[in-house]
Amino acid sequence: MSEAGGGRGCGCRVPQRASWSPVAATAALCLVLATSVCTAGAAPMSREEKQKLGNQVLEMFDHAYGNYMEHAYPADELMPLTCRGRVRGQEPSRGDVDDALGKFSLTLIDSLDTLVVLNKTKEFEDAVRKVLRDVNLDNDVVVSVFETNIRVLGGLLGGHSLAIMLKEKGEYMQWYNDELLQMAKQLGYKLLPAFNTTSGLPYPRINLKFGIRKPEARTGTETDTCTACAGTLILEFAALSRFTGATIFEEYARKALDFLWEKRQRSSNLVGVTINIHTGDWVRKDSGVGAGIDSYYEYLLKAYVLLGDDSFLERFNTHYDAIMRYISQPPLLLDVHIHKPMLNARTWMDALLAFFPGLQVLKGDIRPAIETHEMLYQVIKKHNFLPEAFTTDFRVHWAQHPLRPEFAESTYFLYKATGDPYYLEVGKTLIENLNKYARVPCGFAAMKDVRTGSHEDRMDSFFLAEMFKYLYLLFADKEDIIFDIEDYIFTTEAHLLPLWLSTTNRSISKKNTTSEYTELDDSNFDWTCPNTQILFPNDPLYAQSIREPLKNVVDKSCPRGIIRVEESLRSGAQPPLRARDFMATNPEHLEILKKMGAASSIDAEDGLRFMQEMIELSSQQQKEQQLPPRAVQIISHPFFGRVVLTAGPAQFGLDLSKHKETRGFVASSKPYNGCSELTNPEAVMGKIALIQRGQCMFAEKARNIQNAGAIGGIVIDDNEGSSSDTAPLFQMAGDGKDTDDIKIPMLFLFSKEGSIILDAIREHEEVEVLLSDKARDRAAILKDPEVENEDQPSSENDSQNQSAEQMLSLPQTVDLVDQETPEKPPESDSESPSPADTEEAASVAPSEQVPSSTESHETASLDGECADLDNQLQEQSETEEDSSPNASCGTKAQPIDSILADWNEDIEAFEMMEKDEL
C-alpha cells in the first residue's frame, strides 16, 4: 500500500478554548452523521436491503479473513491464487511493495479492530491471543517506516483501544492487561532511530532488529523520503505517547511535521512529493493530493481534531486554499509544479486521490467532494474498478487495481454527510464488482489489469483493515455496532483511536513560531457541521444537480476545466487554448498562439502550459499506437473460464478488439516451432494451434498454421521460466512484408502462462480456449450451450460445480499483464526486470518444461520482431538473440488436481451459502 487516505475528522472551526475535553472533541467532529439529509434522486433503501448488504459484507470478510488464517497465517499476507502465505524472501521480490512485510503477521494485526467493528468479538479475542503468542517484532528485516507505522503500530493501538472498551463492558477481554499497548510501545522504540537526521524527517526504511546505518542493518543510506511518509505519523505516535505517558513519540512526529511546514513553497503554499531528509530540498517538485502527499494533508486536519492544536488546522486551511486554487479543476485533481502552480505537472491522476472527497466532507466542503466522487464513480463503472492511474480523458494509464479502499471510504463519508441513498447504491456496486471480478476460491485477488480481468496473486492487508470496515459501516445502523463509533477517529489505515486521548497525558505543545501563516479569508473555514443551509440550500435535489452533469463525462471527451471555463465565459474572456483542442487549420487558434508570451504574464503561462501539453499529447498519441494486452481464457471442463492468461497481441492477423473472440480447442503443431509446412494438418484443422517461439518469423508461423486449417495460433515463449509477472508485455511484429494474407488471430504467451495450457492438455486431453481482447464473464460462458454440452458432469461434485458457477462470477486469473506505460506505479520504484534477470514466479499449475523443438535452440531466433511495447515505435530488428533461461525460484507449484479439489470445496461452501440465503 502506498499513502492510503482514510479516517475521520472534521474541518469545522472550533472557538478558542481554555481546555480540551472529550465533549469538545466530539463537538469538534461535528458528527456529519447527524446531518442525514435524505436528498431526492435515489429511492430510499429499505432497512431489509441494507441488512442484506451488510450481511453480504460480513460473508465477504469471512471469506477473505478465513482463507488468510487457514492458508497463510502466520505469514504477512495471503496469496489468494496459489492459496499460500507470502513470506518475505521466499517469493520473488516486488520492490518497495514488499517493504510493508516484516514477518509480523501483518494481515492479522491490520484486521484486529475490523473484527470488533463487524461484531466478531470472539474472533477478536482469539486474534489478540494469537498476536501475543506468535508475533515477533525483533526480526532482521528492513521495513518501511511509513507502512509499519500505519499498519502495525496503528493496528496494535486500534486493537488496544477496542480491547479496553470491551473489557469495560464486562463480557469479553477480562484477562487483557494492556499487552497490545506494550507491543506497540516496543515497536515505537524500534522506529525511533529512523528520526536520527538533522532535519527530524525519518529515514524511509529501518531494520527492526539492527536499526539504522549499522553494517548489518542494510539500510540508512537513503537520502529521500515522500512527504506523506514523513507527515503521516502524528496520530499513531501521539496516541502512543498519550496511552503510555512517554512523550518522546509525539515530540518526534511533531518535529517532522514542523519541518515539512517550514519547507513548503511559500508563494504557492504547496509541498512537493519527495524531499531530501538531510537538506530539506525538494527532490520531486510536483504537487497533488494523490500518491506521495495524500495522508500528509489528512493528518494535519485529524491531528487538530484528536490533539486540539489550532496550528494544525491553520496549516491545513492554508494548504487547502492552495489545493483548491491550483490543483482542483473540478471534477479533476491534477498535479502542478510547486513553483509554477498554474502549470499542470502531468495529464493523469492516480487512484490514491480517491480519499480526497472524504477529506473534503470532513472539512465541510461538499460540492467539490460530490463532483470528484461522481467522476471517480463513472470511471469505476467503465472499468469495474478504479485503475491505479487514468488520464484526464479517463483512459487507463496504469491498469492495476490492488483492491484499494479509498473510494469506499469517500462513499461512506458522503453518505453520512448527506444521507443520500444514492451512495448506498454506489456501495452496492462496489460489493457486486468485488464478488464478480475479484473473488477467487482462496480470498480476493488484486486486479493486474482492469481491461482484461487478469489477477495478481496478492491480497494486501489494507483490504481487510479498511474496505470491509467502510462498506459495513455504510450499510449499518447505529444499533448494528456494539460501541459508539463517534467516540473514535479513523487513522489513514482506518484504525480507531479514542477521542478521549485529547486530555490524557497531554504534553506541553508549543505553537510553531518560526514562520508566519498566510493571511487568508477565514470565512471559508467557519462552517459548522451539520450545515444543511450550505449543503442543500432550500433544494433537496442539490446533490443530484451537482452529479447530473458528470453522469456521462467519462464516455465523452475530457472535461475542460469546467469551472474555470465557465468563469472565463461569464467574464467575457476567451478560455485558454488547450493542446487537445488545437487545430492547425483554425485561424483563430493560430492567432491565439501568436499572442502567447507576448501580451501578458497570463498569456505567457498559457503558452508554457500549451507547449507542455503538446509534448505530453504527442507522447500519449505515440503510446496509443501500442496494442493493449489480450486474454487467453480456458473455458472447457473443469475450468469454465476460471483461468485467464495475459497474452501479447500481434500487429498482424485478426484484430480481436474489432471482431468477435475466437474459440476453439488447442492442438500442438508439428513441427512445434511451426517454421515449415505442418506434418499434422489433421490435428490442427479447425483448432487453435500451439507453436513454440524460435527458428523463424512470427508471420511465417502464422501462415503455416493457417494453411493447415488452424483458426488461430498461440506462440509460447521458448525461454523457460519467462512470465508476464516479471517481463514487459511483448507484441509480435510482422516480417516487413505485406501481412494482409494472415486472417487468423495470433497471441503470444510467456513460458509460465504457456505451461499452464500444456499441463491442462496433459491432464484433460481436450482443452478449449477463448482468444479475446478481455476475459468473458464466466456466467455468460456457462450459459453458452456449447459449454453446457461439453463434458457433462458425472459426479455430485461436478454437478455442484455447474450450479455454483453463477455465484463465482469471476474467472480465477492466473497470470497478469505488466504495464506498458512509461512511469512506475506509486507503490514501487523498481523497474520491471527482464525475464533473464528475474526468478520464475510461482504458478498455480505445475511448472513443467515446455517440450523442446526438434531443431537446435542454438540457432538464432528470427522471430525477434516481438517488440517490447515501450520500444515499439523504434525500427524493428529482423532477428533477436535467445534470452538465457530463467533460474527457478524453487517454489513448489500446486498441481491442477489440488486446485480442482480446492475449487470443489469452495463450491460446496457456496452451495451452503445459497441455502442460507447469503
NORCORWO-V873815 format. One record per run of one state. SS is the DSSP state (alpha for helix, beta for strand, coil for the rest). FROM is the first residue (numbers start at 0). TO is the last residue. If there is no record, write none. Layout:
ss=SS from=FROM to=TO
ss=SS from=FROM to=TO
This chain:
ss=coil from=0 to=20
ss=alpha from=21 to=28
ss=coil from=29 to=30
ss=alpha from=31 to=33
ss=coil from=34 to=45
ss=alpha from=46 to=71
ss=coil from=72 to=75
ss=beta from=76 to=78
ss=coil from=79 to=82
ss=beta from=83 to=85
ss=coil from=86 to=93
ss=alpha from=94 to=99
ss=coil from=100 to=104
ss=alpha from=105 to=109
ss=coil from=110 to=110
ss=alpha from=111 to=116
ss=coil from=117 to=119
ss=alpha from=120 to=133
ss=coil from=134 to=140
ss=beta from=141 to=143
ss=alpha from=144 to=168
ss=coil from=169 to=177
ss=alpha from=178 to=194
ss=coil from=195 to=203
ss=beta from=204 to=206
ss=coil from=207 to=209
ss=beta from=210 to=210
ss=coil from=211 to=213
ss=alpha from=214 to=216
ss=coil from=217 to=222
ss=beta from=223 to=225
ss=alpha from=226 to=230
ss=coil from=231 to=232
ss=alpha from=233 to=243
ss=coil from=244 to=246
ss=alpha from=247 to=261
ss=coil from=262 to=263
ss=beta from=264 to=264
ss=coil from=265 to=268
ss=beta from=269 to=269
ss=coil from=270 to=272
ss=beta from=273 to=275
ss=coil from=276 to=280
ss=beta from=281 to=283
ss=coil from=284 to=284
ss=beta from=285 to=286
ss=coil from=287 to=292
ss=alpha from=293 to=306
ss=coil from=307 to=308
ss=alpha from=309 to=326
ss=beta from=327 to=328
ss=coil from=329 to=330
ss=beta from=331 to=332
ss=coil from=333 to=334
ss=beta from=335 to=336
ss=coil from=337 to=342
ss=beta from=343 to=343
ss=coil from=344 to=346
ss=beta from=347 to=349
ss=alpha from=350 to=362
ss=coil from=363 to=364
ss=alpha from=365 to=382
ss=coil from=383 to=387
ss=beta from=388 to=390
ss=coil from=391 to=394
ss=beta from=395 to=397
ss=coil from=398 to=399
ss=beta from=400 to=400
ss=coil from=401 to=404
ss=alpha from=405 to=417
ss=coil from=418 to=420
ss=alpha from=421 to=437
ss=beta from=438 to=439
ss=coil from=440 to=441
ss=beta from=442 to=443
ss=coil from=444 to=444
ss=beta from=445 to=448
ss=coil from=449 to=452
ss=beta from=453 to=455
ss=coil from=456 to=457
ss=beta from=458 to=458
ss=coil from=459 to=459
ss=alpha from=460 to=474
ss=coil from=475 to=476
ss=alpha from=477 to=479
ss=coil from=480 to=483
ss=alpha from=484 to=486
ss=beta from=487 to=489
ss=coil from=490 to=494
ss=beta from=495 to=497
ss=alpha from=498 to=502
ss=coil from=503 to=520
ss=alpha from=521 to=525
ss=coil from=526 to=530
ss=alpha from=531 to=534
ss=coil from=535 to=540
ss=alpha from=541 to=547
ss=coil from=548 to=560
ss=alpha from=561 to=570
ss=coil from=571 to=577
ss=alpha from=578 to=580
ss=coil from=581 to=585
ss=alpha from=586 to=594
ss=coil from=595 to=599
ss=alpha from=600 to=623
ss=coil from=624 to=628
ss=beta from=629 to=633
ss=coil from=634 to=641
ss=beta from=642 to=647
ss=coil from=648 to=648
ss=beta from=649 to=649
ss=coil from=650 to=660
ss=beta from=661 to=667
ss=coil from=668 to=679
ss=alpha from=680 to=683
ss=coil from=684 to=686
ss=beta from=687 to=691
ss=coil from=692 to=696
ss=alpha from=697 to=706
ss=coil from=707 to=710
ss=beta from=711 to=715
ss=coil from=716 to=728
ss=beta from=729 to=731
ss=coil from=732 to=743
ss=beta from=744 to=748
ss=coil from=749 to=749
ss=alpha from=750 to=763
ss=coil from=764 to=766
ss=beta from=767 to=771
ss=coil from=772 to=776
ss=alpha from=777 to=782
ss=coil from=783 to=783
ss=alpha from=784 to=787
ss=coil from=788 to=794
ss=alpha from=795 to=803
ss=coil from=804 to=833
ss=alpha from=834 to=836
ss=coil from=837 to=859
ss=beta from=860 to=860
ss=coil from=861 to=864
ss=beta from=865 to=867
ss=alpha from=868 to=870
ss=coil from=871 to=878
ss=beta from=879 to=879
ss=coil from=880 to=894
ss=alpha from=895 to=914
ss=coil from=915 to=917
